[in-house]
Amino acid sequence: MNGSKINEKIIIGRTDLAKDEYEKYQGKTLPDFQNEEFQVNNILITKNIVGDQAARILNKEPGLYYTIDLASCNIHDTKTIEEIEKALADVLKELLEELSLVGKKAFIVGLGNSNVTPDAIGPYAIDNTIVTRHLYLIDALSEGFSCVSAMSPGVMGTTGIETYDVIEAMIKKIEVDFIIVIDALATNSIKRINKTIQITDTGIRPGSGVGNRRKELSAKTLGIPVIAIGVPTVVDATTITVDAIQMILKYLHLAANQQTSYANKLSPSLVYENLDKATNMSSEQKGALLGPFGSLTQEEQRTLIEEVLTPQGYNLMVTPKEIDVEVEDLSKIIANGINLAVHTGLYNGKSE
């Protein structure tokens, strides 16, 4: 690895999340970048303003990024679901206010393939979206409801039509002021699978996280604001391998300092809590355990593993075994969060 050039594709990694990228720079000053954390209903939300300079470093579009952390949430509990929905609605309402879109005509688009569960979060969300355009056209909308239309355009592999072309044709046919797109994302952190909701005003490039390059959906390409909401549902084998190695090193580091024991196997949650708080081994310690591989940085390890797996066809995209129920619940959360945000008559005021 010494002196070798790290491939740009591999540095970027298979991730659609801005938080995955800027976490690499924690402890360092990023130019033209603002970070703010706050809580709604005890749910951690991060707001990032990414300027042009930071965008180039992070390989993300400049704009606003909100990240809702669901790591400590039970997304199958009714009360918790309601709290997440209201937190998501608060974030969306704040974004709509910043973009001067409150009460404007919305077009909700569910990206993805309803026949492939990890990619079905967009189409499933559309099934639970409250649409009102048909009532708006006959002047029968109740007070507190906005004009909302929705559709799921499918994927190019089943329709033969570029998603961008379908959406562009639709907004030319119907009069809308902004678009909200919902899609499944990829991440390069196993802790974020089905545990993160990202909301951004920068739009989206469908399929980018899994190596498919479809045309970008954004204000720049479509001419109207595009808000993207996504949940990471897949991760690649490289990420699983790298994260597993880092977790093992942290566990061994704790064990060497007598901060954990094999008895913890009877209480897995205790192990996970300890690992989250554990400091990393020194490069010398990693080298002693793993030899030359241990002396590599985490990004160099990722590069090496991907270079080994990819040519063999082993860099698989992986999803949790509980994906069916999690996608169903997350899609309802997103749909209801959107409903609360765009139809102000359903929910007034910010959560405590």
Summary of the structure (lengths in Angstrom):
residues: 352
radius of gyration: 21.5
end to end distance: 51.2
largest distance: 73.6
contacts: 1129
relative contact order: 0.17
helix: 46%
strand: 17%
